[in-house]
């Protein structure tokens, strides 16, 4: 084991969260495993996810194959994301700091940069969407509401882990009522073009485009997941952690993406996210569309807070690579503030082109994190099998080194072999994708190449020696955590 097996004995401190990238000691572990279900359900069950389900329809695919692509992409993409979640209770660490054993103390900056760009990019989209929804219902101007949404999300992210969990649970219960009624209305009152459910109208290009965007969206959650499971006690099983995360995220994702596809098929060329949701809601009864949009805004605020929280952890990790950071509330305040300011500036400066290119952004995220998730999961489940000297993760010259060439090489090679298979709209179509009429199968290339190469490169790692070191450093790890410093 990587930490002492003693049971928590002291009460934890409530209020504003102080911890950031540091190890969570055993006596501060708390929460129930099932809380992961509503958290990941609601994280996905918001209308930014709805936009992920549009690409097949907009590229000429029919409805039934779009729905099947969504289900297939969700089933596969969520599989990898949920296995990352199981790392949190066992290690007591946020997700991205766990990249140091694979990429090195400094080398992990490679993936942290991409992660931070993802947090900022999603928040630009989320806040614009929320501002548009509020302007459509309450008026006042999109930019004003973008500022309000950002401010509220900032407060939630600052309070931290516990309030995020509680907010997502409450929103889940309300969602089931409001979006349950809305979904029934979409299924009953809307009419779809002829041939929408004809299985004979299959086309590879829109199917794989939809599959890739969905899988990328689900895999993109991998950089978040142990952030929200790291306070759980380590005696929760990997299997149960996986299940609660997997089914929560998959059900929320499928629900909203399917709604997006149904609305796009119904509205055709007239589809526009906020306007179409409002129109479809009003078909249930007058004014219901506004109710749906107002609640949807709460979901967007909550996921914006998740991005600020994760962005803060990633930024602190990056700073810590150059100068050791003492995890305090002040550090969290500054880094959450910087993350919020960055996304706010991006949202206020964004043009319609950003919204039009959201699917391209999702594909780029997929490309960047396919080799990372392959390396990270192979290291955790195959190479080291969950055994890490956690204190060494915080040592600039520790056993994991400053540059983890095994991980870096496996990442870069995995990414390079994917390039010919890329298909990113009008931005770039690789030669293999071009030969396949734009179909993108890069996911099936990058994952196995990075995973197998990393496994081959790490055959000489002495995991037993690392485990003995972890046991020797365990007491100091707990003591340092109680003193709110890195070990």
C-alpha positions as CSV (number, residue, x, y, z in Angstrom):
1,X,0.0,0.0,0.0
2,X,1.1,3.6,-0.5
3,X,-0.3,4.9,2.7
4,X,-0.8,3.7,6.3
5,X,-3.8,1.4,6.8
6,X,-4.9,2.8,10.1
7,X,-8.4,4.1,10.4
8,X,-9.2,7.8,10.5
9,X,-9.3,9.0,14.1
10,X,-9.5,12.8,14.3
11,X,-12.3,14.9,13.0
12,X,-11.7,16.9,9.9
13,X,-11.9,20.7,9.7
14,X,-14.9,22.0,7.8
15,X,-15.3,25.3,5.9
16,X,-13.2,26.6,3.1
17,X,-11.0,23.9,1.6
18,X,-7.3,24.5,2.3
19,X,-5.8,21.5,0.5
20,X,-4.8,21.6,-3.1
21,X,-2.2,19.3,-4.7
22,X,-1.0,17.9,-1.3
23,X,-1.8,14.4,0.0
24,X,-5.1,14.1,2.0
25,X,-4.3,12.4,5.4
26,X,-6.4,9.5,6.5
27,X,-8.1,11.4,9.3
28,X,-9.5,13.9,6.8
29,X,-11.0,11.3,4.5
30,X,-14.7,11.5,4.4
31,X,-17.8,11.2,2.1
32,X,-19.8,8.3,0.7
33,X,-18.8,6.4,-2.4
34,X,-22.3,6.8,-4.0
35,X,-21.8,10.6,-4.0
36,X,-19.6,10.0,-7.1
37,X,-22.7,8.9,-9.0
38,X,-24.7,12.2,-8.9
39,X,-21.5,14.2,-9.1
40,X,-20.5,12.7,-12.5
41,X,-24.1,12.4,-13.7
42,X,-24.7,16.1,-13.2
43,X,-21.3,17.1,-14.5
44,X,-22.3,15.6,-17.8
45,X,-26.0,16.4,-17.6
46,X,-25.7,20.0,-18.6
47,X,-26.4,21.6,-22.0
48,X,-22.8,22.1,-23.0
49,X,-22.8,18.3,-23.3
50,X,-25.9,18.6,-25.5
51,X,-23.8,20.3,-28.1
52,X,-21.6,17.3,-28.3
53,X,-24.4,15.3,-29.9
54,X,-24.8,17.5,-32.9
55,X,-21.9,16.7,-35.2
56,X,-23.3,13.6,-37.0
57,X,-26.6,15.3,-37.9
58,X,-24.8,18.5,-39.1
59,X,-22.5,16.3,-41.3
60,X,-25.4,14.5,-43.0
61,X,-25.8,11.4,-40.8
62,X,-29.2,10.1,-40.0
63,X,-30.8,10.1,-36.5
64,X,-30.5,6.4,-35.6
65,X,-26.8,6.0,-36.5
66,X,-26.1,9.3,-34.6
67,X,-27.7,7.8,-31.5
68,X,-25.7,4.6,-31.9
69,X,-22.5,6.5,-32.3
70,X,-23.2,8.5,-29.1
71,X,-23.8,5.3,-27.1
72,X,-20.7,3.6,-28.5
73,X,-18.5,6.6,-27.9
74,X,-19.8,7.1,-24.4
75,X,-19.4,3.4,-23.5
76,X,-15.7,3.4,-24.6
77,X,-14.7,6.9,-23.6
78,X,-16.1,6.6,-20.1
79,X,-14.3,3.3,-19.5
80,X,-11.0,5.1,-19.4
81,X,-12.2,8.1,-17.4
82,X,-13.8,5.9,-14.7
83,X,-10.6,3.9,-14.1
84,X,-8.8,7.2,-13.3
85,X,-11.4,7.9,-10.6
86,X,-10.3,4.8,-8.7
87,X,-6.9,6.3,-8.2
88,X,-8.1,9.1,-5.9
89,X,-9.0,7.2,-2.8
90,X,-6.0,5.0,-3.0
91,X,-3.4,7.8,-3.5
92,X,-5.2,10.7,-1.8
93,X,-4.0,13.0,-4.6
94,X,-5.6,15.1,-7.3
95,X,-5.4,13.7,-10.8
96,X,-2.8,15.7,-12.7
97,X,-0.1,15.6,-9.9
98,X,-0.2,11.8,-10.5
99,X,1.5,12.4,-13.9
100,X,4.9,12.9,-12.2
101,X,5.7,9.2,-11.8
102,X,5.2,8.8,-15.5
103,X,6.5,12.1,-16.9
104,X,8.8,13.4,-14.2
105,X,8.8,16.3,-11.8
106,X,9.3,18.8,-14.6
107,X,8.3,16.7,-17.6
108,X,4.7,16.5,-16.4
109,X,4.4,20.2,-17.4
110,X,3.8,18.8,-20.9
111,X,0.4,17.4,-20.0
112,X,-0.4,20.1,-17.5
113,X,-0.3,22.7,-20.1
114,X,-2.8,20.8,-22.3
115,X,-5.0,20.3,-19.3
116,X,-5.0,23.9,-18.3
117,X,-5.9,24.9,-21.9
118,X,-8.8,22.4,-21.7
119,X,-10.2,23.9,-18.5
120,X,-10.0,27.4,-19.9
121,X,-11.5,26.3,-23.3
122,X,-14.5,24.5,-21.7
123,X,-15.2,27.5,-19.4
124,X,-15.2,29.9,-22.3
125,X,-17.9,27.8,-24.0
126,X,-19.8,27.1,-20.7
127,X,-20.0,30.8,-19.6
128,X,-21.0,32.0,-23.1
129,X,-23.8,29.4,-23.2
130,X,-25.0,30.3,-19.7
131,X,-24.9,34.0,-20.5
132,X,-26.9,33.4,-23.7
133,X,-29.5,31.3,-21.7
134,X,-29.9,34.0,-19.0
135,X,-30.1,36.8,-21.6
136,X,-32.8,34.8,-23.5
137,X,-34.9,34.5,-20.3
138,X,-34.1,37.4,-18.0
139,X,-32.4,39.8,-20.5
140,X,-29.7,42.2,-19.5
141,X,-27.0,41.3,-22.1
142,X,-24.9,38.2,-22.6
143,X,-21.7,39.8,-21.3
144,X,-23.2,40.9,-18.1
145,X,-24.5,37.4,-17.3
146,X,-21.1,35.9,-18.3
147,X,-19.5,38.0,-15.6
148,X,-22.2,36.9,-13.0
149,X,-21.9,33.2,-13.9
150,X,-18.1,33.5,-13.6
151,X,-18.3,35.2,-10.2
152,X,-20.8,32.6,-8.8
153,X,-18.7,29.7,-10.1
154,X,-15.6,31.3,-8.5
155,X,-17.2,31.3,-5.1
156,X,-18.2,27.7,-5.4
157,X,-14.7,26.6,-6.6
158,X,-13.1,28.5,-3.7
159,X,-15.2,26.9,-1.0
160,X,-14.1,23.7,-2.7
161,X,-14.6,20.0,-2.7
162,X,-17.5,19.5,-0.3
163,X,-19.8,22.2,-1.7
164,X,-19.2,21.0,-5.2
165,X,-20.3,17.5,-4.2
166,X,-23.4,18.8,-2.4
167,X,-24.4,21.1,-5.2
168,X,-24.2,18.4,-7.8
169,X,-26.3,16.1,-5.7
170,X,-29.1,18.7,-5.3
171,X,-29.0,19.6,-9.0
172,X,-29.3,15.9,-9.9
173,X,-32.6,15.6,-8.1
174,X,-34.0,18.7,-9.7
175,X,-32.6,17.7,-13.1
176,X,-34.5,14.4,-13.0
177,X,-37.8,16.2,-12.7
178,X,-37.3,19.2,-15.1
179,X,-35.3,17.4,-17.8
180,X,-37.4,14.2,-17.3
181,X,-40.5,16.3,-18.4
182,X,-38.5,18.0,-21.1
183,X,-37.2,14.7,-22.5
184,X,-40.7,13.2,-22.7
185,X,-41.9,16.4,-24.5
186,X,-39.1,16.1,-27.0
187,X,-39.9,12.4,-27.7
188,X,-43.7,13.0,-27.9
189,X,-44.2,16.4,-29.4
190,X,-41.4,16.7,-32.0
191,X,-41.4,15.2,-35.5
192,X,-38.3,14.0,-37.3
193,X,-37.4,13.9,-41.0
194,X,-38.2,10.8,-43.1
195,X,-35.6,8.1,-42.9
196,X,-34.4,9.2,-39.5
197,X,-34.6,5.7,-38.2
198,X,-33.5,3.9,-41.4
199,X,-30.6,1.6,-40.5
200,X,-29.8,1.2,-44.2
201,X,-28.6,4.9,-44.4
202,X,-25.3,4.3,-42.7
203,X,-22.3,6.5,-43.5
204,X,-18.8,6.0,-42.0
205,X,-17.7,9.6,-41.9
206,X,-20.5,11.2,-39.8
207,X,-20.7,8.1,-37.6
208,X,-17.0,8.1,-36.7
209,X,-16.9,11.9,-36.4
210,X,-19.7,11.6,-33.8
211,X,-18.1,8.6,-32.1
212,X,-14.7,10.5,-31.9
213,X,-16.2,13.7,-30.5
214,X,-18.2,11.7,-27.9
215,X,-15.3,9.5,-26.9
216,X,-13.0,12.6,-26.7
217,X,-15.5,14.4,-24.5
218,X,-15.7,11.5,-22.1
219,X,-12.0,10.9,-22.0
220,X,-11.5,14.7,-21.4
221,X,-13.1,14.1,-17.9
222,X,-10.1,11.9,-17.1
223,X,-8.0,14.9,-15.9
224,X,-10.7,15.7,-13.3
225,X,-11.8,12.5,-11.7
226,X,-9.6,11.8,-8.8
227,X,-9.8,15.4,-7.8
228,X,-13.3,14.5,-6.6
229,X,-12.6,11.1,-5.1
230,X,-9.3,11.8,-3.3
231,X,-11.0,12.6,0.0
232,X,-12.7,9.2,0.1
233,X,-11.2,6.6,2.5
234,X,-8.8,4.2,0.9
235,X,-10.8,1.1,1.9
236,X,-13.3,1.8,-0.9
237,X,-12.7,-0.8,-3.6
238,X,-11.4,0.1,-7.1
239,X,-14.4,-1.8,-8.6
240,X,-17.1,0.2,-6.8
241,X,-15.3,3.5,-7.4
242,X,-15.2,2.6,-11.1
243,X,-18.9,1.6,-11.2
244,X,-20.3,4.8,-9.5
245,X,-18.1,7.0,-11.7
246,X,-18.8,5.1,-14.9
247,X,-22.5,4.8,-14.7
248,X,-23.0,8.3,-13.4
249,X,-21.0,9.9,-16.2
250,X,-22.2,7.6,-18.9
251,X,-25.9,8.1,-18.1
252,X,-25.6,11.9,-17.8
253,X,-23.6,12.0,-21.0
254,X,-25.9,9.8,-23.1
255,X,-29.0,11.6,-21.9
256,X,-27.9,15.1,-22.9
257,X,-26.1,14.0,-26.1
258,X,-29.2,12.1,-27.3
259,X,-31.3,15.2,-26.5
260,X,-28.9,17.3,-28.7
261,X,-29.2,14.8,-31.6
262,X,-33.0,14.7,-31.3
263,X,-33.2,18.5,-31.3
264,X,-30.8,18.9,-34.2
265,X,-32.7,16.4,-36.3
266,X,-36.0,18.1,-35.5
267,X,-34.8,21.7,-36.1
268,X,-32.6,21.0,-39.1
269,X,-30.8,24.0,-40.4
270,X,-32.7,26.2,-38.0
271,X,-31.0,24.6,-35.0
272,X,-29.4,26.9,-32.4
273,X,-28.8,25.5,-28.9
274,X,-30.6,28.1,-26.7
275,X,-33.4,28.9,-29.1
276,X,-34.1,25.3,-30.0
277,X,-34.3,24.2,-26.3
278,X,-36.6,27.1,-25.6
279,X,-38.9,26.3,-28.5
280,X,-39.0,22.5,-27.7
281,X,-39.7,23.3,-24.0
282,X,-42.6,25.6,-24.9
283,X,-44.2,22.7,-26.9
284,X,-44.8,21.0,-23.5
285,X,-46.5,24.1,-22.1
286,X,-45.9,27.8,-22.6
287,X,-43.0,29.1,-20.5
288,X,-41.5,25.7,-19.8
289,X,-38.6,26.4,-22.2
290,X,-37.6,29.3,-20.0
291,X,-37.7,27.1,-16.9
292,X,-35.5,24.5,-18.7
293,X,-33.0,27.2,-19.6
294,X,-32.8,28.7,-16.2
295,X,-32.2,25.4,-14.6
296,X,-29.7,24.5,-17.3
297,X,-27.8,27.7,-16.3
298,X,-27.3,26.2,-12.8
299,X,-25.8,23.1,-14.4
300,X,-23.4,25.3,-16.4
301,X,-22.4,27.2,-13.3
302,X,-21.6,24.0,-11.5
303,X,-19.4,22.6,-14.3
304,X,-17.7,26.0,-14.6
305,X,-16.8,25.7,-10.9
306,X,-15.4,22.2,-11.6
307,X,-13.2,23.6,-14.3
308,X,-11.9,26.5,-12.1
309,X,-11.2,24.0,-9.3
310,X,-9.3,21.6,-11.6
311,X,-7.6,24.5,-13.4
312,X,-6.4,25.8,-10.0
313,X,-4.9,22.4,-9.1
314,X,-3.2,22.1,-12.4
315,X,-1.8,25.7,-12.2
316,X,-0.5,25.0,-8.6
317,X,1.1,21.7,-9.9
318,X,2.9,23.7,-12.6
319,X,4.1,26.4,-10.2
320,X,5.3,23.7,-7.9
321,X,7.6,22.3,-10.6
322,X,9.7,25.5,-10.4
323,X,9.2,26.5,-6.7
324,X,7.8,24.3,-4.0
325,X,4.3,25.4,-2.9
326,X,2.9,25.3,0.6
327,X,-0.8,24.4,0.1
328,X,-2.8,27.2,1.7
329,X,-6.1,28.9,1.2
330,X,-4.2,31.9,-0.2
331,X,-2.6,29.8,-2.9
332,X,-6.0,28.4,-3.9
333,X,-7.6,31.9,-3.9
334,X,-4.9,33.3,-6.3
335,X,-4.9,30.3,-8.7
336,X,-8.7,30.0,-8.8
337,X,-8.9,33.8,-9.4
338,X,-6.3,33.6,-12.3
339,X,-8.2,30.7,-13.8
340,X,-11.5,32.5,-13.6
341,X,-10.0,35.7,-15.0
342,X,-8.5,33.8,-18.0
343,X,-11.8,32.2,-18.9
344,X,-13.7,35.4,-18.4
345,X,-11.4,37.3,-20.8
346,X,-11.7,34.5,-23.3
347,X,-15.5,34.5,-23.0
348,X,-15.9,38.2,-23.4
349,X,-13.5,38.3,-26.4
350,X,-14.9,35.1,-28.1
351,X,-16.7,35.4,-31.4
352,X,-19.2,33.1,-33.0
353,X,-16.4,31.2,-34.7
354,X,-15.4,29.8,-31.3
355,X,-18.8,28.3,-30.8
356,X,-18.9,27.0,-34.3
357,X,-15.5,25.3,-33.7
358,X,-16.4,23.7,-30.4
359,X,-16.5,20.2,-31.9
360,X,-13.0,20.8,-33.4
361,X,-11.8,21.8,-29.9
362,X,-13.2,18.5,-28.5
363,X,-11.3,16.5,-31.1
364,X,-8.1,18.3,-30.3
365,X,-8.6,17.5,-26.6
366,X,-9.1,13.9,-27.6
367,X,-5.9,13.8,-29.5
368,X,-3.9,15.4,-26.7
369,X,-5.2,13.1,-24.0
370,X,-5.4,9.7,-25.7
371,X,-1.7,9.0,-25.2
372,X,-1.7,10.5,-21.7
373,X,-4.6,8.4,-20.5
374,X,-2.9,5.3,-22.0
375,X,0.4,6.0,-20.2
376,X,-1.2,6.9,-16.9
377,X,-3.5,3.9,-16.7
378,X,-0.9,1.5,-17.9
379,X,1.5,2.8,-15.2
380,X,-1.1,2.6,-12.4
381,X,-2.8,-0.7,-13.3
382,X,-0.1,-2.7,-15.1
383,X,3.3,-1.4,-14.2
384,X,3.1,-0.2,-10.6
385,X,-0.3,-1.7,-9.8
386,X,-1.3,1.1,-7.5
387,X,2.0,1.2,-5.5
388,X,3.6,4.6,-5.3
389,X,6.0,6.4,-3.0
390,X,3.7,9.4,-2.6
391,X,6.2,11.5,-0.8
392,X,8.6,11.1,-3.7
393,X,6.1,12.8,-6.0
394,X,6.8,16.0,-4.2
395,X,10.6,15.7,-4.3
396,X,12.3,17.6,-7.2
397,X,15.1,15.1,-7.2
398,X,13.2,12.0,-6.0
399,X,13.0,8.5,-7.4
400,X,10.6,9.6,-10.2
401,X,13.2,12.0,-11.6
402,X,12.8,15.5,-13.2
403,X,12.2,14.0,-16.7
404,X,10.2,10.8,-17.0
405,X,11.5,9.8,-20.5
406,X,9.6,6.5,-20.5
407,X,6.3,8.5,-20.3
408,X,7.4,11.3,-22.5
409,X,8.6,9.0,-25.3
410,X,5.5,6.8,-25.1
411,X,3.3,10.0,-25.2
412,X,5.1,11.6,-28.2
413,X,5.2,8.4,-30.2
414,X,1.6,7.7,-29.6
415,X,0.6,11.2,-30.6
416,X,2.8,11.0,-33.7
417,X,1.3,7.8,-35.1
418,X,-2.2,9.3,-34.7
419,X,-1.5,12.3,-36.9
420,X,-2.2,10.6,-40.2
421,X,-5.5,9.5,-38.9
422,X,-6.7,12.9,-37.7
423,X,-9.8,14.4,-39.2
424,X,-10.6,17.9,-37.7
425,X,-13.2,19.4,-40.0
426,X,-11.6,22.0,-42.3
427,X,-8.5,22.4,-40.1
428,X,-6.7,19.3,-40.9
429,X,-7.4,15.9,-42.5
430,X,-4.6,13.4,-42.4
431,X,-3.7,11.1,-45.4
432,X,-5.2,8.0,-43.9
433,X,-8.4,9.9,-42.8
434,X,-8.6,11.4,-46.3
435,X,-8.4,7.9,-47.8
436,X,-11.2,6.9,-45.5
437,X,-13.4,9.8,-46.7
438,X,-12.7,11.8,-43.5
439,X,-13.3,9.0,-41.1
440,X,-11.3,9.3,-37.9
441,X,-9.9,6.1,-36.2
442,X,-7.0,7.8,-34.4
443,X,-8.3,6.7,-31.0
444,X,-7.8,3.0,-32.0
445,X,-4.2,3.7,-32.9
446,X,-2.9,6.1,-30.2
447,X,-4.2,4.2,-27.2
448,X,-2.6,0.8,-27.9
449,X,0.7,2.3,-29.2
450,X,1.3,4.5,-26.2
451,X,0.2,1.8,-23.7
452,X,2.3,-1.0,-25.1
453,X,5.3,1.2,-25.7
454,X,5.2,2.5,-22.1
455,X,4.9,-1.0,-20.8
456,X,7.9,-2.1,-22.8
457,X,10.0,0.9,-21.7
458,X,9.2,0.4,-18.0
459,X,10.1,-3.3,-17.7
460,X,13.1,-2.5,-15.6
461,X,11.3,-0.5,-12.9
462,X,11.8,-2.0,-9.4
463,X,8.3,-1.7,-8.1
464,X,9.1,-3.6,-4.9
465,X,11.8,-1.1,-4.0
466,X,9.4,1.8,-4.5
467,X,6.9,0.0,-2.3
468,X,9.4,-0.4,0.5
469,X,10.3,3.3,0.2
470,X,6.6,4.2,0.4
471,X,6.3,2.3,3.6
472,X,9.3,3.9,5.1
473,X,8.1,7.4,4.3
474,X,4.4,6.8,5.3
475,X,4.5,8.3,8.7
476,X,6.4,11.5,7.5
477,X,3.8,11.7,4.7
478,X,0.9,11.8,7.3
479,X,2.8,14.3,9.5
480,X,3.6,16.7,6.7
481,X,0.0,16.6,5.6
482,X,-1.2,17.6,9.0
483,X,1.2,20.5,9.0
484,X,-0.1,21.6,5.6
485,X,3.2,21.2,3.8
486,X,4.7,19.0,1.2
487,X,6.5,16.0,2.7
